[in-house]
Amino acid sequence: MAEANQQGCLFVGEGVVLKGNFQVPDIASISGVIEGELTAKQILIEATGVVHGKLSGESIDIRGEANEYVSSTRSLIIRSTGKVTGSIHYSEIEIEKGGHLHGDLHNINPHS
């Protein structure tokens, strides 16, 4: 039975593969694989999680892999185990030692 605080959330377990476009009102926690488009307020890609496609949200925390396109309107954190490739759009970015980033960086909120 789902808890009340889990309404509007998506949890993808390890070993699960989802294909398609997903709109999540609150939190998306990914330990499996998503192929397609994921949009959520907060996105957490766990160490075993992989996203191939378009990832969009306010806050994105990556411990696993994100490939192709990442867009974060507030904060993007790439943890020490995280790997991000492709076109990256961010307002604020933090990369821990060991984190991998390869692609085109675009600051969507330049301070000029």
N, CA, C and O of each residue as an XYZ file, in Angstrom:
448
protein
N       0.841     -1.192      0.000
C       0.000      0.000      0.000
C       0.882      1.251      0.000
O       1.806      1.359      0.806
N       0.606      2.165     -0.875
C       1.430      3.369     -1.002
C       1.178      4.338      0.138
O       0.042      4.527      0.573
N       2.240      4.940      0.610
C       2.134      5.984      1.629
C       1.607      7.258      0.979
O       1.771      7.453     -0.225
N       0.985      8.114      1.755
C       0.433      9.368      1.232
C       1.531     10.251      0.652
O       1.309     10.947     -0.339
N       2.727     10.229      1.268
C       3.805     11.091      0.784
C       4.455     10.555     -0.491
O       5.376     11.178     -1.019
N       3.996      9.422     -0.986
C       4.534      8.885     -2.232
C       3.639      9.210     -3.425
O       3.949      8.815     -4.549
N       2.555      9.911     -3.205
C       1.683     10.293     -4.310
C       2.435     11.221     -5.247
O       3.147     12.120     -4.800
N       2.282     11.011     -6.513
C       2.962     11.840     -7.499
C       4.415     11.486     -7.694
O       5.158     12.253     -8.306
N       4.844     10.326     -7.181
C       6.247      9.903     -7.266
C       6.382      8.675     -8.161
O       5.444      7.894     -8.319
N       7.567      8.524     -8.741
C       7.875      7.358     -9.551
C       9.131      6.708     -8.998
O      10.156      7.368     -8.826
N       9.050      5.410     -8.720
C      10.204      4.649     -8.249
C      10.436      3.503     -9.230
O       9.572      2.644     -9.404
N      11.603      3.495     -9.868
C      11.939      2.445    -10.825
C      13.031      1.595    -10.196
O      14.155      2.058    -10.002
N      12.697      0.356     -9.880
C      13.622     -0.529     -9.189
C      14.712     -1.087    -10.075
O      14.602     -1.081    -11.301
N      15.764     -1.569     -9.439
C      16.882     -2.177    -10.150
C      16.378     -3.366    -10.959
O      15.609     -4.185    -10.454
N      16.811     -3.461    -12.212
C      16.384     -4.548    -13.084
C      15.158     -4.211    -13.917
O      14.828     -4.949    -14.845
N      14.471     -3.105    -13.605
C      13.279     -2.687    -14.350
C      13.699     -1.801    -15.515
O      14.539     -0.914    -15.356
N      13.110     -2.043    -16.696
C      13.371     -1.208    -17.873
C      12.040     -0.601    -18.322
O      11.091     -1.323    -18.628
N      11.984      0.732    -18.358
C      10.793      1.431    -18.835
C      11.135      2.168    -20.121
O      12.188      2.798    -20.225
N      10.237      2.087    -21.101
C      10.433      2.792    -22.363
C       9.231      3.686    -22.595
O       8.088      3.239    -22.498
N       9.493      4.964    -22.906
C       8.400      5.891    -23.172
C       8.675      7.257    -22.593
O       9.810      7.579    -22.241
N       7.613      8.074    -22.494
C       7.722      9.419    -21.944
C       6.972      9.470    -20.621
O       5.821      9.044    -20.533
N       7.640     10.001    -19.582
C       7.071      9.987    -18.242
C       7.032     11.397    -17.664
O       8.048     12.091    -17.639
N       5.852     11.822    -17.197
C       5.659     13.109    -16.535
C       5.367     12.801    -15.073
O       4.345     12.191    -14.760
N       6.262     13.222    -14.168
C       6.119     12.927    -12.747
C       5.967     14.253    -11.995
O       6.852     15.103    -12.085
N       4.865     14.452    -11.254
C       4.648     15.735    -10.587
C       5.640     16.050     -9.479
O       5.908     17.222     -9.213
N       6.193     15.033     -8.828
C       7.055     15.299     -7.679
C       8.437     14.662     -7.851
O       9.292     15.239     -8.523
N       8.672     13.502     -7.268
C      10.001     12.887     -7.225
C      10.054     11.633     -8.104
O       9.144     10.804     -8.081
N      11.141     11.512     -8.880
C      11.414     10.295     -9.635
C      12.738      9.733     -9.135
O      13.766     10.407     -9.199
N      12.715      8.500     -8.638
C      13.921      7.819     -8.166
C      14.160      6.624     -9.071
O      13.328      5.720     -9.151
N      15.305      6.622     -9.755
C      15.565      5.617    -10.783
C      16.757      4.742    -10.387
O      17.886      5.220    -10.276
N      16.483      3.452    -10.177
C      17.548      2.471     -9.944
C      17.663      1.524    -11.128
O      18.649      0.797    -11.254
N      16.664      1.531    -11.993
C      16.661      0.698    -13.190
C      17.035      1.517    -14.409
O      17.905      2.385    -14.340
N      16.370      1.238    -15.538
C      16.690      1.893    -16.804
C      15.444      2.572    -17.374
O      14.359      1.991    -17.394
N      15.620      3.807    -17.834
C      14.560      4.498    -18.574
C      15.102      4.840    -19.947
O      16.181      5.417    -20.079
N      14.336      4.476    -20.974
C      14.660      4.830    -22.343
C      13.537      5.713    -22.845
O      12.423      5.243    -23.076
N      13.828      6.998    -23.016
C      12.790      7.921    -23.455
C      12.940      9.269    -22.782
O      14.044      9.802    -22.675
N      11.823      9.817    -22.330
C      11.822     11.149    -21.745
C      11.255     11.102    -20.330
O      10.195     10.523    -20.090
N      11.977     11.722    -19.397
C      11.528     11.785    -18.007
C      11.547     13.235    -17.558
O      12.577     13.905    -17.625
N      10.388     13.716    -17.097
C      10.272     15.060    -16.549
C       9.695     14.939    -15.144
O       8.657     14.308    -14.946
N      10.374     15.548    -14.165
C       9.909     15.518    -12.779
C      10.448     16.734    -12.042
O      11.402     17.370    -12.491
N       9.829     17.054    -10.900
C      10.315     18.178    -10.095
C      11.706     17.861     -9.552
O      12.632     18.661     -9.688
N      11.842     16.685     -8.937
C      13.136     16.229     -8.418
C      13.434     14.865     -9.016
O      12.575     13.984     -9.053
N      14.673     14.706     -9.484
C      15.070     13.431    -10.083
C      16.326     12.930     -9.389
O      17.303     13.663     -9.236
N      16.288     11.677     -8.975
C      17.449     11.025     -8.369
C      17.761      9.783     -9.193
O      16.972      8.839     -9.239
N      18.914      9.795     -9.839
C      19.385      8.618    -10.573
C      20.349      7.899     -9.635
O      21.457      8.372     -9.384
N      19.914      6.757     -9.124
C      20.732      5.987     -8.188
C      21.938      5.392     -8.910
O      22.017      5.455    -10.137
N      22.878      4.816     -8.160
C      24.124      4.283     -8.723
C      23.877      3.234     -9.809
O      24.669      3.117    -10.744
N      22.780      2.466     -9.693
C      22.472      1.439    -10.697
C      21.545      1.972    -11.786
O      21.217      1.247    -12.725
N      21.122      3.223    -11.673
C      20.164      3.804    -12.608
C      20.809      4.328    -13.878
O      21.927      4.843    -13.860
N      20.077      4.187    -14.993
C      20.547      4.671    -16.291
C      19.356      5.297    -17.017
O      18.268      4.722    -17.062
N      19.582      6.487    -17.584
C      18.565      7.132    -18.415
C      19.175      7.400    -19.784
O      20.213      8.053    -19.899
N      18.513      6.885    -20.827
C      18.893      7.152    -22.218
C      17.776      8.003    -22.803
O      16.668      7.510    -23.014
N      18.054      9.271    -23.066
C      17.021     10.135    -23.623
C      17.065     11.512    -23.005
O      18.139     12.052    -22.739
N      15.880     12.086    -22.774
C      15.770     13.450    -22.275
C      15.356     13.441    -20.802
O      14.357     12.832    -20.420
N      16.147     14.130    -19.999
C      15.914     14.217    -18.558
C      15.716     15.689    -18.215
O      16.602     16.504    -18.470
N      14.554     16.045    -17.634
C      14.263     17.438    -17.302
C      13.663     17.538    -15.911
O      12.788     16.755    -15.542
N      14.153     18.532    -15.125
C      13.603     18.741    -13.796
C      14.179     19.971    -13.135
O      15.067     20.627    -13.680
N      13.659     20.284    -11.940
C      14.205     21.401    -11.166
C      15.540     20.998    -10.552
O      16.562     21.647    -10.773
N      15.514     19.920     -9.779
C      16.717     19.418     -9.107
C      17.011     18.011     -9.606
O      16.148     17.134     -9.567
N      18.238     17.802    -10.074
C      18.635     16.487    -10.578
C      19.914     16.063     -9.871
O      20.900     16.800     -9.852
N      19.885     14.869     -9.292
C      21.009     14.304     -8.540
C      21.387     12.988     -9.222
O      20.593     12.047     -9.243
N      22.599     12.924     -9.778
C      22.981     11.765    -10.585
C      24.116     10.989     -9.928
O      25.224     11.498     -9.764
N      23.816      9.743     -9.554
C      24.811      8.805     -9.027
C      25.090      7.713    -10.054
O      26.111      7.030     -9.979
N      24.182      7.552    -11.011
C      24.313      6.559    -12.073
C      24.671      7.229    -13.380
O      25.625      8.004    -13.442
N      23.899      6.933    -14.448
C      24.220      7.462    -15.776
C      23.041      8.195    -16.389
O      21.892      7.770    -16.263
N      23.340      9.302    -17.056
C      22.355     10.029    -17.851
C      22.999     10.313    -19.199
O      24.086     10.888    -19.266
N      22.328      9.910    -20.271
C      22.870     10.043    -21.617
C      21.921     10.815    -22.519
O      20.704     10.660    -22.420
N      22.462     11.632    -23.383
C      21.802     12.397    -24.434
C      21.474     13.823    -24.030
O      22.097     14.750    -24.548
N      20.501     14.048    -23.104
C      20.070     15.415    -22.796
C      19.668     15.527    -21.325
O      18.868     14.733    -20.830
N      20.229     16.516    -20.636
C      19.882     16.777    -19.230
C      19.596     18.264    -19.093
O      20.396     19.096    -19.521
N      18.450     18.604    -18.494
C      18.095     20.005    -18.268
C      17.586     20.177    -16.841
O      16.581     19.583    -16.450
N      18.302     21.005    -16.066
C      17.935     21.261    -14.673
C      17.741     22.761    -14.481
O      18.653     23.544    -14.746
N      16.549     23.168    -14.020
C      16.260     24.592    -13.854
C      16.771     25.142    -12.528
O      16.870     26.359    -12.369
N      17.101     24.265    -11.562
C      17.618     24.752    -10.290
C      19.017     24.211    -10.014
O      19.986     24.967    -10.081
N      19.144     22.926     -9.706
C      20.469     22.393     -9.373
C      20.706     21.039    -10.024
O      19.819     20.187    -10.080
N      21.922     20.867    -10.511
C      22.368     19.604    -11.082
C      23.587     19.165    -10.297
O      24.584     19.883    -10.224
N      23.503     17.971     -9.705
C      24.618     17.427     -8.939
C      25.037     16.110     -9.579
O      24.223     15.204     -9.762
N      26.326     16.021     -9.919
C      26.885     14.780    -10.440
C      27.771     14.210     -9.342
O      28.823     14.768     -9.032
N      27.346     13.112     -8.765
C      28.069     12.489     -7.650
C      29.324     11.774     -8.154
O      29.539     11.661     -9.360
N      30.144     11.296     -7.227
C      31.419     10.661     -7.575
C      31.240      9.442     -8.483
O      32.139      9.105     -9.253
N      30.071      8.775     -8.392
C      29.806      7.600     -9.226
C      29.019      7.951    -10.484
O      28.720      7.073    -11.293
N      28.679      9.238    -10.656
C      27.827      9.669    -11.755
C      28.562      9.841    -13.069
O      29.735     10.212    -13.096
N      27.851      9.563    -14.171
C      28.380      9.748    -15.518
C      27.299     10.421    -16.360
O      26.197      9.894    -16.511
N      27.627     11.592    -16.907
C      26.674     12.329    -17.724
C      27.304     12.630    -19.072
O      28.417     13.151    -19.140
N      26.589     12.302    -20.152
C      27.069     12.599    -21.493
C      25.948     13.228    -22.300
O      24.775     12.898    -22.119
N      26.320     14.140    -23.198
C      25.333     14.748    -24.081
C      25.247     16.241    -23.911
O      26.241     16.900    -23.606
N      24.061     16.777    -24.108
C      23.804     18.205    -23.988
C      23.274     18.479    -22.579
O      22.234     17.949    -22.186
N      24.000     19.314    -21.819
C      23.661     19.561    -20.415
C      23.266     21.028    -20.248
O      24.055     21.926    -20.544
N      22.040     21.267    -19.772
C      21.519     22.609    -19.526
C      21.283     22.736    -18.028
O      20.601     21.900    -17.436
N      21.837     23.769    -17.411
C      21.792     23.866    -15.954
C      21.707     25.315    -15.503
O      22.045     26.233    -16.250
N      21.246     25.508    -14.256
C      21.288     26.819    -13.607
C      22.475     26.840    -12.647
O      23.282     27.770    -12.651
N      22.563     25.780    -11.812
C      23.712     25.583    -10.920
C      24.196     24.157    -11.123
O      23.389     23.248    -11.315
N      25.518     23.955    -11.081
C      26.059     22.613    -11.280
C      27.131     22.333    -10.227
O      27.912     23.210     -9.860
N      27.143     21.095     -9.758
C      28.159     20.644     -8.802
C      28.610     19.257     -9.262
O      27.791     18.384     -9.549
N      29.925     19.077     -9.323
C      30.475     17.780     -9.718
C      31.425     17.317     -8.626
O      32.426     17.976     -8.344
N      31.109     16.179     -8.010
C      31.986     15.624     -6.980
C      33.218     15.019     -7.636
O      33.188     14.632     -8.804
N      34.302     14.942     -6.871
C      35.533     14.309     -7.348
C      35.210     12.882     -7.775
O      34.626     12.112     -7.012
N      35.596     12.539     -9.004
C      35.310     11.208     -9.542
C      34.128     11.199    -10.498
O      33.978     10.271    -11.293
N      33.291     12.223    -10.425
C      32.144     12.314    -11.323
C      32.595     12.602    -12.745
O      33.572     13.323    -12.952
N      31.891     12.044    -13.731
C      32.268     12.208    -15.137
C      31.226     13.047    -15.864
O      30.021     12.850    -15.705
N      31.721     13.992    -16.669
C      30.859     14.855    -17.467
C      31.490     15.002    -18.836
O      32.644     15.415    -18.953
N      30.727     14.661    -19.884
C      31.245     14.780    -21.246
C      30.112     15.270    -22.136
O      29.107     14.583    -22.317
N      30.289     16.468    -22.690
C      29.250     16.984    -23.569
C      29.295     18.488    -23.659
O      30.303     19.114    -23.331
N      28.192     19.065    -24.107
C      28.070     20.505    -24.261
C      27.358     21.083    -23.045
O      26.268     20.635    -22.688
N      27.976     22.080    -22.406
C      27.387     22.729    -21.238
C      26.721     24.036    -21.641
O      27.284     24.825    -22.400
N      25.512     24.257    -21.123
C      24.763     25.472    -21.401
C      24.178     26.000    -20.091
O      23.332     25.345    -19.482
N      24.621     27.172    -19.658
C      24.068     27.778    -18.447
C      22.780     28.486    -18.848
O      22.803     29.436    -19.631
N      21.649     28.016    -18.302
C      20.350     28.587    -18.697
C      20.012     29.835    -17.902
O      18.994     30.474    -18.170
N      20.831     30.193    -16.940
C      20.564     31.350    -16.108
C      21.862     32.133    -15.862
O      22.289     32.274    -14.716
N      22.490     32.643    -16.928
C      23.771     33.340    -16.732
C      23.609     34.611    -15.884
O      22.601     35.312    -15.976
N      24.613     34.883    -15.069
C      24.582     36.054    -14.176
C      25.214     37.247    -14.873
O      26.273     37.715    -14.455
N      24.583     37.743    -15.924
C      25.166     38.889    -16.617
C      24.209     40.048    -16.689
O      24.547     41.094    -17.242
